Amino acid sequence: MSSTSYERPLRLNPQVSFLLLAIIAAIHIAAVVVVFILPMPILLKALFAPLIILAGVYVLRRRVLFLDRQSIKNIVHHMHGDWYLELRDGQQYRAELRNDTFVSRWLIVLNFRADNGKSYSLPIIPGVLDQESCRQLRVRLLLDRQA
């Protein structure tokens, strides 16, 4: 997806965003409440509620709090369009930015396919990256999309 050449690499160091944490937690809590409001057998409610809670914990650990070994620690976008991911466990992979990456003013969702065959995703809202890095990333993604 990237064909533009840049003057220098862009290094992204995502940080914990308490706003993103609150949004993800609220969405999962609301989903559990909806499950209990729906007219369905109690056994189904007892099955779905823990699954939603586990999904919420997984997303929070991996994509918001960066506690999982497979969480993205750093991303580098090199001058000629190559992307590199460093995970919390120290592994580094060359990655391809997928076409389903989403870019807007308040939300960026980076979707990658790494050399190890796995997919990695990073939601970015204000506070996950510093303002300048976020601006540079948004510009690069929009320019690459047009190229």
N, C-alpha and C positions, 0 to 999 in steps of 0.2 A: 504494500500500500504506500510505500515511501519511495520517492524518486528525487526529491529535492536535496541539494547539497547545502550544508550549513558551515558557518565559519568555525564553530567550536561545538564540542559535545554538550548536551544538556543532561545534567545529573539531577535525578529526582530522588529525594529522600522523604518518603511519606511518614507523617506523624499521626498520632492518635488524635482524632477529632471527637470531642465530646458531643458536638451537634450530630454528627453521623451516628455515634453510639446511641444517642437519645432517639433518633429517627428509626433506626433498625429495631431497637428495643420496643418502641411504641407500636410499630407495625406488627411485630410478632405477638405482643400482648393483645392488640386489637383482634388479631386472627384467632387467638385462643378464646376471647370473649365471644366472637361471632360463632365459633364452634359450639359453645354452650347455649347460645341463643337459638340456633337452628333446631327445627323439629326433627330430630333423628334419635335413634336408640342410644341409650346411655353408654353402651359398650363401644359404639363408634366414637362417641365423644371422648371416652376414656382412651381410645386408640389415637385419635387425631391430636388431642391437646399435647401429649408428651412429644409427639413427632414434630409439632410446630415449635415447641420449646427447644428441642434438640437442634433443629435447623437454625433457630435464632442464636443459640450458643455457638454453633459451628461458624456461622457468618461473622459473629462478633469476634471470636478468637482469631479467625483467619484473615478477615478483610478490614477489620476496624481496629482491633487492639494489637494485631500483628504478633500474637503469642504462639501461633502454630509454627512448626518447623518449616512448613511449606509456604509460609507467608512471604510476600515480597518485601525485601529489606531496602533495596535500591534498584533504580532503573536508570540506564544510560542510553541516550539516543545519540549515536555517533554521527559525525559530519556527513557521511554518505548514506544515511538512512537506516543503518543497522541498529537494532535494539538489543540490549543485554539486560538480563534480570539477575539479581543476586537475591537468594532466598535467606531466611533466618538461619538455616542449617549450614550456610556457607557455600552451598552449591551455586555455580554461575552457569547461565545458559544463554545462548543466542536465541532470540525469539523473533517471530514475525507478528507484526501488529495486524490483527484480523479486521476484516471489513465491517464487522458489526460493532466496532468501537463507536461510542456515542459521545458527541461533543455539543455542549450548550454553555451558556454563560455561567450557570450555577452548578452544573454537574458534568463531569467527564467520567466515562467508564472505559478504561483501557482493557481491551481483551487481547490476549496473546496466545500464540501456539509456540511453545518452546521446542528446542531441538530434542528434548527428551520425550516428545510426543504428548506432553500434558498441556492442558489449557490453564492459564492464569488470568485473573481478573483483578482490577483495582478500581474501586469507586473513589472519585475525587470530588470533594466539595470544598468550599472555602475553609481553610484551617488544616487540611490534610497536607498541602504543600504551601510553601511561602508564596506570597502574592506574585513575585517576579517569576519564579519557576512555573507557576500555574499559568501566567500570561504567556510566557514563552512556549509552553506545551500547547496551549490552545491555538496559538498562531501557527505553530508547526503542523499540528493536526489539520487545521483548516487549509493551509497551503498545500499540504500533501494530498488532501482530498481533491483539490482543484487541479492538481498536476496530472 
